[in-house]
Amino acid sequence: MYRIRFLLLCTLLTTPTLTSGEELPTAHSPRQWISLFNGEDLSGWTVKITGHPLGQNFADTFRVEEGILKVSYDGYKQFDNQYGHLYTDIPYAKYRLRMEYRFAGKMMPDAPKYVNLNSGIMIHSQSPQSVELHQHFPVSLEFQFLADEGSGRRATGNVCTPGTNLEMGGELITQHIVKSSAPTFPAQEWVAIEIEVRGNEYVIHRVNGQEVLRYEHPQIDPEGRVELSDKLLQAGVSTQLSFGFIALQAEGQPVWFRNIELQPLE
């Protein structure tokens, strides 16, 4: 079973000829923004929650209400490390992705303290089919969403690196979090973000239209410091990440998403 999953991921992460036209089910102008969320249901997305089979939306964690995609925990008795991600059904390589987010309510009491007013979106992710049953986070890079806890600066728009590394100014960066220059926002405020992804060349984080972080050459961590990354490399997956899936995060804190749009780039 592991071999089947790894071979599937190898195909998704090593194909060199994937283009923006092939990433989309129909042809579109390279400058056209395409909605990834229809405002009605989870069509075009696949759920994977830790400890649950692929496609099982445990306790209706991801739901759509009044045109907003919400992460909710009112159906949970306890969090119990049931980290969730909602994946696009297809991978992408070169694109701009924009959306708005805001936090709602309180984190689950038994979730780790760091998830308070914390969420994000993953890029260049492994496929949901290759995520193991009890795996917490996919091998990917995260555009992290944070909000004010009332204890000082807490900038949104950082990058987190589960199972990955990146480069900045020609230097390899192996730390898990690289902070952005974005301001700190109140929890209830809608924040507009955009991420520009140029395959393996570079990635730009923007918040409310302003660039807050830039990095280059996203890659799998060869040291295997995070679950599964070493197994992927052993299976022959390319170290350099040029494309992958997009995933919205659910890690114990209720959060809302809206206006999720993607612009393919040449």
C-alpha positions in Angstrom: 0.0 0.0 0.0 2.8 2.4 0.9 4.5 1.8 -2.4 1.3 2.5 -4.4 0.9 5.8 -2.5 4.5 6.8 -3.0 4.4 6.0 -6.7 1.3 8.2 -7.1 3.1 11.1 -5.3 6.2 10.6 -7.4 4.1 11.1 -10.5 2.5 14.2 -9.1 5.8 15.8 -7.9 8.3 14.9 -10.6 6.4 15.5 -13.9 8.5 18.2 -15.6 6.0 19.1 -18.4 3.0 20.2 -16.3 1.8 23.6 -17.6 -1.0 26.0 -16.4 -3.2 24.8 -19.2 -2.9 21.2 -18.1 -3.6 22.1 -14.5 -7.1 23.3 -15.3 -10.0 21.2 -16.6 -10.7 23.7 -19.4 -8.7 26.3 -21.2 -8.6 29.8 -19.7 -6.9 33.1 -20.4 -3.7 33.2 -18.4 -4.9 36.5 -16.9 -8.4 35.3 -15.9 -9.2 34.8 -12.2 -10.9 31.4 -11.6 -13.1 30.7 -8.6 -12.0 27.6 -6.7 -14.9 27.8 -4.3 -18.5 27.9 -5.6 -20.0 29.3 -2.4 -22.4 26.3 -2.2 -20.6 23.1 -1.4 -17.1 21.5 -1.3 -17.1 20.6 -5.0 -13.5 20.5 -6.4 -12.0 19.8 -2.9 -11.0 16.7 -1.0 -11.0 16.3 2.8 -8.3 14.5 4.8 -8.5 14.6 8.6 -5.9 12.9 10.8 -7.2 9.4 11.9 -10.0 9.4 9.4 -10.1 7.9 5.9 -9.6 10.1 2.8 -12.7 12.0 1.9 -14.4 11.6 5.3 -15.5 15.1 6.6 -15.5 14.1 10.2 -18.1 16.0 12.3 -18.7 18.3 9.3 -15.4 20.1 10.1 -15.4 21.8 6.7 -18.8 23.3 5.8 -20.4 26.0 3.7 -22.8 28.5 5.3 -24.1 31.6 3.6 -21.4 31.5 0.9 -18.5 31.2 3.4 -16.3 28.1 3.7 -16.0 27.5 7.5 -13.8 25.3 9.7 -16.0 24.4 12.7 -15.6 22.2 15.8 -19.1 22.2 17.3 -19.4 18.5 16.4 -16.2 17.5 18.3 -16.1 16.2 21.9 -12.3 16.9 21.9 -9.7 17.8 19.3 -7.5 14.8 19.9 -4.9 15.8 17.3 -7.4 15.5 14.5 -5.7 18.0 12.2 -7.6 18.6 9.0 -6.8 19.8 5.5 -9.1 20.5 2.5 -7.2 19.8 -0.8 -7.8 21.0 -4.3 -8.6 18.0 -6.5 -5.8 18.9 -8.9 -2.2 20.3 -8.5 -0.9 23.6 -9.6 2.5 24.9 -10.6 2.5 28.6 -11.5 -0.3 30.8 -10.3 -1.5 33.6 -8.0 -4.0 32.6 -5.3 -6.0 35.1 -3.4 -8.7 34.8 -0.7 -9.9 36.4 2.5 -9.9 34.9 6.0 -11.0 35.7 9.5 -11.0 33.8 12.8 -14.3 33.0 14.6 -14.7 31.7 18.1 -12.2 29.9 20.4 -9.7 27.1 19.8 -10.4 23.6 21.0 -9.4 23.4 24.7 -7.2 20.3 24.2 -5.5 21.6 21.1 -1.8 22.8 21.3 -1.5 26.4 22.5 0.1 27.5 19.2 -3.1 26.9 17.2 -4.8 29.8 19.0 -5.9 32.2 16.2 -3.8 30.2 13.8 -4.6 28.7 10.5 -3.2 28.8 6.9 -3.1 27.5 3.4 -0.6 24.9 2.1 1.0 25.0 -1.3 3.2 22.6 -3.3 1.6 19.9 -1.0 1.8 16.2 -1.5 -1.4 14.7 -2.8 -4.2 13.9 -0.3 -4.1 10.3 -1.5 -0.5 10.0 -0.3 -1.1 11.4 3.2 -0.9 8.6 5.8 -3.9 7.8 8.1 -2.4 9.4 11.2 -0.2 12.0 9.5 -0.8 15.5 11.0 0.4 17.8 8.2 1.2 17.2 4.5 4.7 17.8 3.2 4.2 21.3 1.9 4.8 25.0 2.6 2.3 27.0 4.5 1.2 30.6 4.2 0.4 31.1 7.9 -2.6 33.1 9.1 -2.3 34.6 12.6 -4.2 37.2 14.6 -3.6 39.3 17.7 -3.6 37.5 21.1 -3.1 40.7 23.0 0.5 40.0 23.9 2.5 42.0 21.3 3.3 41.7 17.6 2.0 38.6 15.9 2.4 39.1 12.2 0.3 37.1 9.7 1.8 35.9 6.4 4.7 33.9 7.8 5.9 30.7 6.0 5.9 27.4 7.8 7.8 24.4 6.4 6.4 20.9 7.4 8.8 18.5 5.8 10.3 21.2 3.6 13.1 23.8 3.3 13.5 26.9 1.2 16.1 29.5 0.2 16.4 33.2 0.7 19.1 35.2 -1.0 20.9 32.1 -2.0 21.0 30.7 1.5 19.3 27.5 2.6 16.8 28.1 5.3 15.9 25.1 7.5 14.0 26.7 10.4 10.4 25.8 10.6 9.0 29.4 10.6 10.2 32.4 8.7 8.5 35.6 9.8 6.9 38.1 7.5 6.8 41.9 7.7 3.0 42.0 7.8 1.1 43.9 10.6 -0.9 42.2 13.4 -4.7 42.0 12.8 -7.6 41.6 15.2 -9.1 38.2 15.2 -12.5 39.2 13.8 -11.2 41.2 10.9 -11.4 40.0 7.3 -7.8 39.9 5.9 -7.1 39.7 2.1 -4.0 37.6 1.2 -2.4 36.6 -2.1 0.4 34.2 -2.8 2.3 34.2 -6.0 3.9 30.8 -6.9 6.4 30.5 -9.7 7.0 26.8 -9.6 10.4 26.1 -8.1 11.7 29.7 -8.8 10.2 31.8 -6.1 7.1 32.4 -3.9 5.7 35.8 -2.8 3.4 36.4 0.2 1.1 39.5 0.0 -1.2 40.8 2.7 -3.8 43.5 1.8 -1.9 44.1 -1.4 1.5 44.5 0.1 4.4 42.1 -0.3 5.5 40.8 3.1 7.7 37.8 2.3 9.6 36.3 -0.6 11.6 33.1 -0.8 13.0 30.8 -3.5 13.5 27.1 -4.4 11.0 25.3 -2.2 12.3 21.8 -1.5 11.7 18.6 0.5 13.8 18.5 3.7 16.4 15.7 3.1 17.0 15.3 6.8 13.5 13.9 7.4 12.9 16.2 10.3 9.1 16.1 9.7 6.9 13.0 9.2 7.0 11.3 5.8 9.5 13.6 4.0 12.3 11.1 4.3 10.0 8.4 2.9 9.2 10.5 -0.1 12.8 11.0 -0.9 13.5 7.3 -0.5 10.7 6.6 -2.9 12.5 8.7 -5.5 10.5 12.0 -5.3 12.5 15.0 -6.6 13.9 17.2 -3.8 13.0 20.4 -5.6 9.2 21.2 -5.4 7.9 22.7 -8.6 4.2 22.1 -8.1 1.7 20.4 -5.9 -1.8 20.6 -4.3 -3.3 23.6 -2.4 -4.9 22.9 1.0 -6.8 24.9 3.5 -6.0 24.1 7.1 -8.0 23.1 10.1 -5.9 22.7 13.2 -8.2 23.3 16.2 -9.2 26.9 15.7 -12.4 27.9 13.9 -11.7 30.0 10.8 -13.7 31.3 7.8 -12.6 31.6 4.2 -14.2 33.4 1.2 -13.5 34.6 -2.3 -11.0 31.9 -3.1 -9.7 32.6 -6.6 -6.7 31.4 -8.7 -5.0 33.1 -11.7 -2.9 30.7 -13.8 0.5 32.2 -14.9 2.4 31.5 -18.0 
